[in-house]
Amino acid sequence: MKILKYLLLLLVGLFLIFLALGFLMPTVQYGHEITVDKSAKEAWAVHQDPTKLGQWIRGFKSIELISGEEGAVGSKYKVVVDPGEGQPEFIMTETIASKKEMDHITLKFDSDMMVFDQTTTFAEVAGKTTITTDSKVKGNGMMMRSMFALMTLLSDSFHEQEIKNVEALKKVIMENTTEY
């Protein structure tokens, strides 16, 4: 009986530590930077081309305008992502929060699980363009915040996925043959 009592106390303690992680780290922030040997105009065009999204965003399935004017600040889109085999599709609402062509775009994604903000900036110097992402994820509810904090502490999976996506964007930009 004593062992059961200690085991229960251990489980309660671990659960409280788990919840504390979400309280102490409610937002996960990460980003990545690449430089491409292309103009900001071309890099921007490739980044904004909806036909190329699936080539650099892991699991991207579709994007559909649901309100506003295509590409305008305030417009909203339904974005569908397939996270992987055996997992259900993930649906988010994307809102363009801020945009200045060939300079930056800030997107806000809302879903049942989280709120995700991402700013991508473009800076051209001597014909090369540096693209930088700054992303912030906040889980909806303490359990999701705690889970995201634990994921970050154990594997930094959000940052790792950002690196893969942005490096894939670099490849798509460098191999681009579309005239914009």
MARPARO-390051 format. One line per 2 residues: number of its first residue (from 1); their letters; for each residue x negated, y, z negated of N, C-alpha, C. Coordinates in nm, 2 decimals. Layout:
N
NUM> a> X,Y,Z,X,Y,Z,X,Y,Z; ...;
# end
This chain:
180
1> mk> -0.08,-0.12,0.00,0.00,0.00,0.00,-0.09,0.13,0.00; -0.20,0.12,-0.07,-0.29,0.24,-0.08,-0.35,0.27,0.06;
3> il> -0.38,0.16,0.14,-0.43,0.18,0.27,-0.33,0.25,0.36; -0.21,0.21,0.35,-0.10,0.27,0.43,-0.09,0.42,0.39;
5> ky> -0.10,0.45,0.27,-0.09,0.59,0.22,-0.20,0.67,0.28; -0.33,0.62,0.28,-0.44,0.69,0.33,-0.43,0.70,0.48;
7> ll> -0.38,0.60,0.55,-0.37,0.60,0.69,-0.26,0.71,0.73; -0.15,0.72,0.65,-0.05,0.82,0.68,-0.11,0.96,0.66;
9> ll> -0.19,0.98,0.55,-0.25,1.11,0.53,-0.35,1.15,0.64; -0.42,1.05,0.69,-0.52,1.07,0.80,-0.44,1.11,0.92;
11> lv> -0.33,1.05,0.95,-0.25,1.08,1.07,-0.19,1.22,1.06; -0.14,1.26,0.94,-0.09,1.39,0.92,-0.20,1.49,0.93;
13> gl> -0.32,1.47,0.88,-0.43,1.56,0.89,-0.47,1.58,1.03; -0.48,1.47,1.11,-0.52,1.48,1.25,-0.41,1.56,1.33;
15> fl> -0.29,1.54,1.30,-0.18,1.62,1.36,-0.19,1.77,1.33; -0.22,1.80,1.21,-0.24,1.94,1.17,-0.36,2.00,1.23;
17> if> -0.47,1.93,1.25,-0.58,1.98,1.32,-0.55,2.00,1.47; -0.47,1.91,1.53,-0.43,1.93,1.66,-0.34,2.05,1.68;
19> la> -0.25,2.08,1.59,-0.17,2.20,1.60,-0.25,2.33,1.57; -0.35,2.32,1.49,-0.44,2.43,1.46,-0.52,2.47,1.58;
21> lg> -0.55,2.37,1.67,-0.62,2.40,1.79,-0.54,2.50,1.88; -0.41,2.47,1.89,-0.32,2.55,1.97,-0.31,2.69,1.91;
23> fl> -0.31,2.70,1.78,-0.30,2.83,1.71,-0.43,2.91,1.73; -0.54,2.84,1.72,-0.67,2.91,1.73,-0.71,2.94,1.87;
25> mp> -0.66,2.86,1.96,-0.70,2.88,2.10,-0.57,2.87,2.19; -0.48,2.97,2.18,-0.36,2.97,2.25,-0.37,2.98,2.40;
27> tv> -0.48,3.05,2.45,-0.50,3.07,2.59,-0.64,3.01,2.63; -0.64,2.94,2.74,-0.76,2.89,2.80,-0.80,2.98,2.91;
29> qy> -0.93,3.03,2.91,-0.97,3.12,3.02,-1.09,3.06,3.08; -1.10,3.07,3.22,-1.21,3.02,3.29,-1.21,3.09,3.43;
31> gh> -1.32,3.06,3.51,-1.33,3.12,3.64,-1.45,3.06,3.71; -1.47,3.10,3.84,-1.58,3.05,3.92,-1.61,3.16,4.02;
33> ei> -1.73,3.16,4.07,-1.77,3.26,4.17,-1.85,3.19,4.28; -1.82,3.23,4.40,-1.89,3.18,4.52,-1.93,3.29,4.61;
35> tv> -2.03,3.27,4.70,-2.06,3.37,4.80,-2.06,3.30,4.93; -2.00,3.36,5.03,-1.99,3.30,5.16,-2.05,3.40,5.26;
37> dk> -2.11,3.34,5.37,-2.18,3.42,5.47,-2.07,3.46,5.57; -1.97,3.53,5.53,-1.86,3.57,5.61,-1.81,3.71,5.56;
39> sa> -1.74,3.78,5.64,-1.69,3.92,5.60,-1.58,3.90,5.50; -1.55,4.00,5.42,-1.44,4.00,5.33,-1.31,3.99,5.41;
41> ke> -1.30,4.04,5.53,-1.18,4.03,5.61,-1.15,3.89,5.64; -1.25,3.81,5.69,-1.23,3.67,5.72,-1.20,3.59,5.60;
43> aw> -1.28,3.61,5.49,-1.26,3.54,5.37,-1.12,3.56,5.31; -1.08,3.68,5.31,-0.94,3.72,5.26,-0.84,3.65,5.35;
45> av> -0.85,3.65,5.48,-0.76,3.59,5.57,-0.74,3.44,5.55; -0.86,3.37,5.53,-0.85,3.23,5.51,-0.79,3.20,5.37;
47> hq> -0.82,3.28,5.27,-0.76,3.26,5.14,-0.61,3.28,5.14; -0.56,3.37,5.22,-0.42,3.40,5.23,-0.34,3.32,5.33;
49> dp> -0.41,3.24,5.41,-0.35,3.16,5.51,-0.27,3.04,5.45; -0.14,3.04,5.45,-0.07,2.93,5.38,-0.09,2.79,5.45;
51> tk> -0.13,2.79,5.58,-0.16,2.66,5.65,-0.29,2.60,5.60; -0.37,2.68,5.53,-0.50,2.63,5.48,-0.50,2.59,5.33;
53> lg> -0.40,2.62,5.26,-0.39,2.60,5.12,-0.42,2.46,5.08; -0.36,2.36,5.15,-0.38,2.22,5.12,-0.52,2.17,5.15;
55> qw> -0.60,2.25,5.22,-0.74,2.21,5.24,-0.83,2.25,5.13; -0.79,2.33,5.04,-0.88,2.37,4.93,-0.82,2.37,4.79;
57> ir> -0.68,2.36,4.78,-0.62,2.34,4.65,-0.58,2.20,4.63; -0.64,2.13,4.53,-0.62,1.99,4.50,-0.47,1.97,4.47;
59> gf> -0.41,1.88,4.54,-0.27,1.84,4.52,-0.17,1.93,4.58; -0.21,2.04,4.64,-0.11,2.13,4.70,-0.02,2.06,4.80;
61> ks> 0.11,2.08,4.78,0.20,2.01,4.87,0.28,2.11,4.96; 0.33,2.22,4.89,0.41,2.32,4.97,0.43,2.45,4.90;
63> ie> 0.46,2.55,4.97,0.49,2.69,4.92,0.61,2.74,5.00; 0.70,2.80,4.93,0.82,2.85,5.00,0.87,2.98,4.93;
65> li> 0.89,3.08,5.02,0.93,3.21,4.97,1.07,3.20,4.91; 1.09,3.25,4.79,1.23,3.24,4.73,1.29,3.38,4.71;
67> sg> 1.21,3.48,4.70,1.26,3.62,4.69,1.15,3.72,4.73; 1.20,3.83,4.77,1.10,3.94,4.81,1.06,3.93,4.95;
69> ee> 0.96,4.01,4.99,0.90,4.02,5.12,0.77,3.94,5.12; 0.76,3.86,5.23,0.64,3.77,5.24,0.51,3.85,5.22;
71> ga> 0.43,3.81,5.12,0.30,3.87,5.09,0.30,3.99,5.01; 0.42,4.04,4.97,0.43,4.17,4.90,0.43,4.15,4.75;
73> vg> 0.38,4.25,4.68,0.38,4.25,4.53,0.52,4.24,4.49; 0.54,4.15,4.39,0.68,4.12,4.34,0.74,4.00,4.41;
75> sk> 0.69,3.96,4.52,0.76,3.84,4.59,0.73,3.72,4.51; 0.83,3.62,4.52,0.82,3.50,4.44,0.83,3.38,4.54;
77> yk> 0.76,3.28,4.50,0.74,3.16,4.58,0.76,3.03,4.49; 0.82,2.93,4.55,0.82,2.80,4.49,0.70,2.72,4.54;
79> vv> 0.62,2.68,4.44,0.50,2.61,4.48,0.51,2.46,4.42; 0.48,2.37,4.51,0.49,2.23,4.47,0.35,2.17,4.48;
81> vd> 0.31,2.10,4.37,0.18,2.04,4.36,0.20,1.89,4.32; 0.12,1.80,4.39,0.13,1.66,4.35,0.00,1.63,4.27;
83> pg> 0.02,1.62,4.14,-0.10,1.60,4.05,-0.18,1.47,4.07; -0.12,1.37,4.13,-0.19,1.25,4.16,-0.10,1.13,4.15;
85> eg> -0.16,1.02,4.19,-0.08,0.89,4.20,-0.01,0.86,4.07; 0.12,0.83,4.08,0.20,0.79,3.97,0.25,0.90,3.88;
87> qp> 0.22,1.02,3.92,0.27,1.14,3.84,0.37,1.22,3.92; 0.47,1.27,3.85,0.57,1.35,3.92,0.52,1.48,3.98;
89> ef> 0.58,1.53,4.09,0.54,1.66,4.14,0.56,1.76,4.03; 0.48,1.86,4.04,0.47,1.97,3.95,0.52,2.10,4.03;
91> im> 0.63,2.16,3.98,0.69,2.28,4.05,0.66,2.40,3.96; 0.61,2.51,4.03,0.58,2.64,3.97,0.65,2.75,4.05;
93> te> 0.68,2.86,3.98,0.72,2.98,4.05,0.60,3.07,4.05; 0.55,3.11,4.17,0.44,3.20,4.18,0.49,3.34,4.21;
95> ti> 0.44,3.44,4.14,0.48,3.58,4.16,0.35,3.66,4.20; 0.35,3.74,4.30,0.24,3.82,4.33,0.25,3.94,4.24;
97> as> 0.15,3.95,4.15,0.16,4.06,4.05,0.08,4.19,4.09; -0.02,4.17,4.17,-0.10,4.28,4.22,-0.18,4.23,4.34;
99> kk> -0.19,4.33,4.44,-0.26,4.29,4.56,-0.32,4.41,4.63; -0.44,4.40,4.67,-0.51,4.50,4.75,-0.59,4.42,4.85;
101> em> -0.55,4.43,4.98,-0.61,4.35,5.08,-0.77,4.36,5.08; -0.83,4.25,5.10,-0.98,4.23,5.10,-1.04,4.28,4.97;
103> dh> -0.97,4.30,4.87,-1.02,4.34,4.74,-0.98,4.24,4.63; -0.85,4.22,4.60,-0.81,4.13,4.50,-0.66,4.09,4.52;
105> it> -0.63,3.98,4.45,-0.49,3.94,4.44,-0.47,3.88,4.30; -0.37,3.92,4.23,-0.33,3.86,4.10,-0.20,3.78,4.12;
107> lk> -0.21,3.66,4.08,-0.09,3.57,4.09,-0.05,3.53,3.95; 0.08,3.52,3.93,0.13,3.46,3.80,0.22,3.34,3.83;
109> fd> 0.19,3.23,3.77,0.26,3.11,3.79,0.33,3.07,3.66; 0.46,3.04,3.68,0.54,3.00,3.56,0.59,2.86,3.59;
111> sd> 0.59,2.77,3.49,0.65,2.64,3.49,0.71,2.60,3.36; 0.76,2.49,3.35,0.82,2.44,3.22,0.71,2.42,3.12;
113> mm> 0.59,2.39,3.16,0.48,2.36,3.07,0.39,2.48,3.04; 0.38,2.58,3.13,0.28,2.68,3.11,0.30,2.81,3.18;
115> vf> 0.23,2.91,3.15,0.21,3.03,3.22,0.07,3.04,3.26; 0.04,3.07,3.39,-0.09,3.06,3.45,-0.11,3.19,3.53;
117> dq> -0.21,3.27,3.49,-0.24,3.39,3.56,-0.38,3.38,3.63; -0.39,3.42,3.75,-0.52,3.41,3.82,-0.54,3.54,3.91;
119> tt> -0.66,3.60,3.89,-0.70,3.71,3.97,-0.82,3.66,4.05; -0.81,3.68,4.19,-0.92,3.65,4.28,-0.97,3.78,4.34;
121> tf> -1.10,3.81,4.32,-1.15,3.93,4.38,-1.25,3.90,4.49; -1.26,3.99,4.58,-1.35,3.98,4.70,-1.44,4.10,4.71;
123> ae> -1.57,4.08,4.72,-1.66,4.20,4.73,-1.76,4.16,4.84; -1.77,4.25,4.94,-1.86,4.23,5.05,-1.98,4.32,5.04;
125> va> -2.10,4.26,5.06,-2.23,4.33,5.06,-2.31,4.27,5.17; -2.35,4.35,5.27,-2.44,4.31,5.38,-2.38,4.19,5.45;
127> gk> -2.25,4.18,5.48,-2.19,4.08,5.56,-2.16,3.95,5.48; -2.20,3.95,5.35,-2.17,3.83,5.27,-2.06,3.87,5.17;
129> tt> -1.97,3.78,5.14,-1.86,3.81,5.05,-1.87,3.72,4.93; -1.86,3.79,4.81,-1.86,3.72,4.68,-1.71,3.71,4.64;
131> it> -1.66,3.59,4.61,-1.53,3.56,4.57,-1.53,3.51,4.43; -1.46,3.58,4.34,-1.46,3.55,4.19,-1.32,3.52,4.15;
133> td> -1.30,3.42,4.07,-1.17,3.39,4.01,-1.18,3.41,3.86; -1.07,3.46,3.81,-1.05,3.47,3.66,-0.92,3.42,3.63;
135> sk> -0.91,3.31,3.56,-0.79,3.24,3.54,-0.76,3.22,3.39; -0.63,3.23,3.35,-0.59,3.22,3.21,-0.46,3.13,3.21;
137> vk> -0.47,3.03,3.12,-0.35,2.94,3.11,-0.31,2.94,2.96; -0.18,2.95,2.95,-0.12,2.95,2.81,0.00,2.85,2.82;
139> gn> -0.01,2.75,2.73,0.10,2.65,2.72,0.23,2.71,2.67; 0.34,2.66,2.72,0.47,2.70,2.66,0.50,2.62,2.54;
141> gm> 0.49,2.67,2.42,0.51,2.60,2.30,0.38,2.56,2.24; 0.38,2.54,2.11,0.26,2.50,2.03,0.20,2.37,2.08;
143> mm> 0.29,2.27,2.11,0.23,2.14,2.15,0.15,2.15,2.28; 0.20,2.22,2.38,0.13,2.24,2.50,0.00,2.32,2.48;
145> rs> 0.01,2.43,2.40,-0.11,2.50,2.37,-0.22,2.42,2.31; -0.17,2.33,2.21,-0.27,2.24,2.14,-0.33,2.14,2.24;
147> mf> -0.24,2.09,2.33,-0.29,1.99,2.43,-0.39,2.06,2.52; -0.36,2.18,2.57,-0.45,2.25,2.66,-0.59,2.28,2.59;
149> al> -0.58,2.32,2.46,-0.70,2.35,2.39,-0.78,2.22,2.37; -0.72,2.11,2.34,-0.79,1.99,2.32,-0.85,1.94,2.45;
151> mt> -0.78,1.95,2.56,-0.83,1.92,2.69,-0.96,2.00,2.73; -0.95,2.13,2.69,-1.07,2.22,2.72,-1.19,2.18,2.63;
153> ll> -1.16,2.15,2.51,-1.27,2.11,2.42,-1.34,1.98,2.45; -1.25,1.88,2.50,-1.30,1.75,2.53,-1.36,1.73,2.67;
155> sd> -1.30,1.80,2.77,-1.35,1.78,2.90,-1.36,1.91,2.99; -1.31,2.02,2.94,-1.31,2.14,3.02,-1.25,2.12,3.16;
157> sf> -1.14,2.04,3.16,-1.08,2.00,3.29,-1.02,2.12,3.37; -0.97,2.22,3.31,-0.92,2.33,3.38,-1.04,2.40,3.46;
159> he> -1.15,2.42,3.40,-1.27,2.48,3.46,-1.32,2.40,3.57; -1.33,2.27,3.54,-1.38,2.17,3.64,-1.29,2.17,3.77;
161> qe> -1.16,2.18,3.75,-1.07,2.18,3.87,-1.09,2.31,3.94; -1.11,2.42,3.87,-1.13,2.55,3.93,-1.25,2.55,4.02;
163> ik> -1.36,2.49,3.97,-1.48,2.48,4.04,-1.46,2.40,4.17; -1.39,2.29,4.16,-1.37,2.20,4.28,-1.29,2.28,4.38;
165> nv> -1.18,2.35,4.34,-1.09,2.42,4.43,-1.17,2.54,4.50; -1.24,2.62,4.42,-1.31,2.73,4.48,-1.43,2.69,4.57;
167> ea> -1.50,2.58,4.53,-1.60,2.53,4.62,-1.54,2.47,4.75; -1.42,2.41,4.74,-1.35,2.37,4.86,-1.31,2.49,4.95;
169> lk> -1.27,2.60,4.88,-1.24,2.72,4.96,-1.36,2.77,5.03; -1.47,2.77,4.97,-1.60,2.81,5.03,-1.62,2.73,5.16;
171> kv> -1.60,2.60,5.15,-1.62,2.51,5.27,-1.52,2.55,5.38; -1.40,2.57,5.34,-1.29,2.61,5.44,-1.33,2.74,5.51;
173> im> -1.37,2.84,5.43,-1.41,2.97,5.49,-1.53,2.95,5.58; -1.63,2.88,5.53,-1.76,2.87,5.61,-1.73,2.79,5.75;
175> en> -1.63,2.70,5.74,-1.60,2.62,5.86,-1.49,2.68,5.95; -1.44,2.80,5.91,-1.32,2.86,5.97,-1.35,2.89,6.12;
177> tt> -1.26,2.85,6.21,-1.26,2.89,6.35,-1.14,2.97,6.39; -1.05,2.99,6.30,-0.93,3.07,6.33,-0.96,3.21,6.35;
179> ey> -0.91,3.28,6.45,-0.92,3.42,6.47,-0.81,3.49,6.39; -0.84,3.58,6.31,-0.74,3.66,6.23,-0.73,3.80,6.28;
# end
